[in-house]
Amino acid sequence: MEISKGAFQEKERRITGRQHLPGPVPDWAEDLFRVARAAFIADKYVRRTGVRDRWTRRISLAVPVTEHERWQSAAVRTHLTALLQILTGDLWNVDFRPLTGHHVEEVMVSPDDPRASEVALFSGGLDSLSWAATRSCADDPRPLLLVMFREIGLLRLQQRVYQAVKRLGGPRTVMLLPMSQTPAGDGSGLRLETSSRTRGLLYAAGAIRAATAHGVGTVHIPENGQLALNPPLTPARSAACSTRSVHPWTLGRLNALVTAVGDARSVVRVVNPLTRLTKGEVCSAARNAGLTPSDLESTLSCGRPPTRRNGGPPIANCGVCFPCLVRRSGLLHANGTDGTRYEALPWANDLPLDRGTDWRALQRWLLDRYTLTDVLTDTPLPPDMDPAVAFDLIRRGREELERLLRIAAVTGAADAA
């Protein structure tokens, strides 16, 4: 199947146009973005329902690149295929061919164009809001650039969360670079693959591309360490069966890929600045930066937002998926209460059986013993991360989540009465 710019709903200029960038983008960064876009579309077009175990696919992908010789190296291939495999749980074979006949619109660089000193992804979630608020107050004369990948149904929410950062009135200028990456149908009339494990790689590649144009050497991807590690609640959720897009191992592989394919003069490193914080600790940092409980409650944390469903209610957070459960525990830790408007209560007696899966799994996981061995038996940790630190992080996160069990017990007793 041939994929091209027509695989995205947005016009190509909106996706790859350089009109919003203050400087040139090196060829290797354009290539990385092109490879990430191609992998994202392949991930959406090849459906898991068509394979024997309904999960593991064999995906062969051929991508045109400018720096053909670099991408052909054994090191690049090794890092890329390992990265894609840990993200999606699939078997990937990626080939490269020289890019020909491609015209890139160059930027008219002006000395007055503002150049950021820091780049961070901004989703409209609690973690990215907390980090943006904290960094907007930093004593830095150069701007903070937030790269936001917008979704049509969530644009108002994302803008509202961004305005919460602006209202802090910190000494630093905050700039927003909105980008859109919405897959179009493949012509079959069938629903695209519902899982999207490569979305995080696409977003990271877009932020890396923007960072090179600004001359910034680090991209921050804020995700609380609790969900970055994302320990599986059940054996069925191990490895790529749960999202691992900001797992320390994943970021290590991405940085190795960038080092192998990039130019030493413009190489960028991807870092999770919240990797040692639980959700509750991230929420507390947001409060310390000046955000209100209402600001935090206006964010999106949901893995299955109701607004994305056809006919779904205009509510951002379902309240029952695992990210929503972690969100609840984090807000309770920082604010003592959670006034978020959710679609449903996870412990409600009338909740449909299939929608209570995450809540039941979380209950069992919290009641079971969790050990250092459990940390080491899922996705590997990179050499520079101490397993004892990771274990202590998960322990603190479990303590925050246990509050939900107590709330459920009190609510159940009240309902029974």
URPEKA-V300718 format. One record per residue. N is the residue number from 1. PSI is psi in whole degrees, -180 to 180 (* if undefined). Layout:
N/PSI, N/PSI
This chain:
1/132, 2/132, 3/145, 4/-164, 5/-22, 6/-8, 7/-8, 8/146, 9/-30, 10/155, 11/146, 12/-35, 13/-35, 14/-31, 15/-50, 16/-2, 17/144, 18/10, 19/-19, 20/9, 21/142, 22/-4, 23/177, 24/155, 25/125, 26/154, 27/-37, 28/-34, 29/-37, 30/-40, 31/-44, 32/-43, 33/-40, 34/-42, 35/-43, 36/-40, 37/-43, 38/-42, 39/-38, 40/-45, 41/-42, 42/-40, 43/-35, 44/-31, 45/-28, 46/110, 47/140, 48/-24, 49/-16, 50/2, 51/162, 52/-47, 53/7, 54/25, 55/-60, 56/115, 57/158, 58/114, 59/121, 60/131, 61/133, 62/125, 63/133, 64/136, 65/153, 66/-47, 67/67, 68/-43, 69/-39, 70/-44, 71/-19, 72/-11, 73/152, 74/-38, 75/-44, 76/-46, 77/-43, 78/-49, 79/-41, 80/-48, 81/-37, 82/-40, 83/-47, 84/-38, 85/-41, 86/-30, 87/-44, 88/-19, 89/14, 90/172, 91/116, 92/142, 93/113, 94/124, 95/158, 96/147, 97/157, 98/138, 99/124, 100/154, 101/28, 102/123, 103/128, 104/127, 105/116, 106/158, 107/138, 108/99, 109/131, 110/141, 111/-21, 112/-7, 113/128, 114/133, 115/128, 116/156, 117/-5, 118/139, 119/134, 120/146, 121/145, 122/111, 123/-22, 124/7, 125/174, 126/-44, 127/-47, 128/-33, 129/-45, 130/-46, 131/-43, 132/-42, 133/-43, 134/-46, 135/-23, 136/-20, 137/2, 138/150, 139/82, 140/121, 141/-17, 142/152, 143/160, 144/126, 145/123, 146/119, 147/115, 148/125, 149/106, 150/151, 151/137, 152/-47, 153/-9, 154/13, 155/-45, 156/-42, 157/-47, 158/-41, 159/-39, 160/-41, 161/-39, 162/-41, 163/-28, 164/-36, 165/-44, 166/-37, 167/-20, 168/-27, 169/36, 170/167, 171/-9, 172/141, 173/135, 174/122, 175/148, 176/128, 177/98, 178/138, 179/152, 180/138, 181/80, 182/119, 183/141, 184/169, 185/161, 186/10, 187/-8, 188/-17, 189/-2, 190/157, 191/139, 192/164, 193/131, 194/-33, 195/154, 196/66, 197/-17, 198/0, 199/-41, 200/-39, 201/-41, 202/-46, 203/-42, 204/-42, 205/-37, 206/-40, 207/-38, 208/-44, 209/-46, 210/-38, 211/-40, 212/-37, 213/-28, 214/-6, 215/29, 216/135, 217/-3, 218/137, 219/126, 220/129, 221/94, 222/120, 223/126, 224/143, 225/-27, 226/-49, 227/-21, 228/-44, 229/-39, 230/61, 231/135, 232/132, 233/-27, 234/161, 235/-28, 236/-12, 237/14, 238/162, 239/-132, 240/-5, 241/-12, 242/153, 243/132, 244/30, 245/-25, 246/18, 247/143, 248/-36, 249/-42, 250/-47, 251/-34, 252/-42, 253/-41, 254/-43, 255/-36, 256/-39, 257/-45, 258/-40, 259/-39, 260/-34, 261/-17, 262/172, 263/133, 264/-26, 265/-17, 266/19, 267/146, 268/141, 269/137, 270/131, 271/140, 272/107, 273/-10, 274/19, 275/-20, 276/13, 277/143, 278/173, 279/-43, 280/-39, 281/-34, 282/-42, 283/-38, 284/-38, 285/-37, 286/-43, 287/-40, 288/-27, 289/-6, 290/0, 291/150, 292/163, 293/-37, 294/-38, 295/-45, 296/-38, 297/-14, 298/0, 299/173, 300/126, 301/-12, 302/141, 303/-18, 304/69, 305/130, 306/-31, 307/-17, 308/-18, 309/144, 310/121, 311/6, 312/157, 313/156, 314/58, 315/137, 316/-36, 317/129, 318/-34, 319/-10, 320/-13, 321/167, 322/-45, 323/-35, 324/-36, 325/-42, 326/-39, 327/-48, 328/-46, 329/-36, 330/-43, 331/-38, 332/-39, 333/-43, 334/-37, 335/-15, 336/-8, 337/167, 338/107, 339/14, 340/140, 341/110, 342/160, 343/-34, 344/160, 345/132, 346/-28, 347/13, 348/139, 349/-28, 350/11, 351/129, 352/146, 353/-43, 354/-22, 355/-11, 356/11, 357/-48, 358/-38, 359/-44, 360/-40, 361/-41, 362/-41, 363/-48, 364/-40, 365/-40, 366/-30, 367/-22, 368/160, 369/137, 370/128, 371/173, 372/-33, 373/-38, 374/-34, 375/-38, 376/-11, 377/4, 378/-117, 379/134, 380/150, 381/147, 382/159, 383/-27, 384/8, 385/125, 386/121, 387/-32, 388/-34, 389/-43, 390/-41, 391/-43, 392/-36, 393/-47, 394/-36, 395/-46, 396/-38, 397/-38, 398/-38, 399/-38, 400/-42, 401/-30, 402/-22, 403/-32, 404/-36, 405/-39, 406/-39, 407/-43, 408/-39, 409/-43, 410/-42, 411/-41, 412/-40, 413/-39, 414/-41, 415/-40, 416/-37, 417/*
